[in-house]
Amino acid sequence: MSEPIVLGIESTCDETAAAIVQGRTLLSNVVASSMEEHARYGGVIPEIASRAHAEAFVPCVSKALADANMTLADVDAIAVSAGPGLAGCLAVGVSGAKALAWAANKPIYGINHVIGHIAVTQLQFGAFPPDTLALIVSGGHTSLLHVEDMPRTIGVVGTTLDDAAGECFDKVARLLGFPYPGGPHIDRHAQHGDPHAIKVPMGLTQGKAGAAHPYDFSFSGVKTAVARWVEGEQALGHEIPVDDVCASLADSVATVLARKAMKGCEQYGSGTLIVGGGFSANSQLRAKLLEYGERYGVDVRIPQIKLCTDNGAMVAMLGVNLVEAGVAPSAPDFPIDSAMPLTKVSM
């Protein structure tokens, strides 16, 4: 079989996206974001996001096909994020994708959005070496996965016990008065601050809890510690050194992620770490992971920024993997799964 051509559709949160991938080549990648409509509320409002998806769905898919100089007839399969994500948002993308698949008589794959964040790195770095480890860092997920055989065998090594790294950043950003989303603001300020100015705890690395959860992540205590410090300084009438707070927080979170990822690579004998998810756009994390990779002899693969945030390319790429592996398409009436487990690659 020649290289499969897959249309990927993404609508898990506030990005409506469509892309076309042929084999390992990205032919088009269209993203429409409703982020600005949520900013004044300080977070994503599912109802607003769902309506935005309904409005953007047809223009996004049409443009992705036009940019690739194709029609639906040229596509071998359609892949769509079936979970995890916001139920209303998923429903818009999945029902639209099912309508296209039915009308064009194409097989459809309801895929795991989080696994898509790993798959997309193949567009930039090529195939996965055997026994690859993957670190997913996004708004709602911080997970360490063992990719034995993409897309058939993926094991969960560690996961988020409370706040994910992205949530921790957003909550501290709100405390510092930054607009939503807070991550980019913390990133910018952190570049001018002293990462050792404030003692920020390393989440789930110490004592019995750290020993019991060597690969799991917890950033809720980190957020609370920073909040308490800021409140304490404000109570004393001190001016808050915003750059230092951001740098100390970013350094703590990046160090925990890098250390746990390297420990996982050692445990599984993996010489490659793949990084994915919106939070992997954070410059402190990128630098720290590359620094640790060099120190431990691990090839760290972090995709370019446009492939880190939610996009259709990651959905299409995972679709290509499923077609190539001979995995059967999803049933035409497959459900969405807003809490889709990481062990499930497709519906």
Secondary structure, DSSP 8 states (H G I E B T S, - for coil): ----EEEEEE-SSSEEEEEEEETTEEEEEEEEE-HHHHHTTTS--HHHHHHHHHHHHHHHHHHHHHHTT--GGG-SEEEEEEESS-HHHHHHHHHHHHHHHHHHT--EEEEEHHHHHHHTTHHHH-S--SSEEEEEE-SS-EEEEEEEETTTEEEEEE-BSS--HHHHHHHHHHHTT--SS-HHHHHHHHTTS-TTSS----TT-SHHHHHH-TT-B--HHHHHHHHHHHHHHHHTT----HHHHHHHHHHHHHHHHHHHHHHHHHHHT-SEEEEESGGGG-HHHHHHHHHHHHHHT-EEE---HHHHSS-HHHHHHHHHHHHHTT-----TT----TT--TT--B-
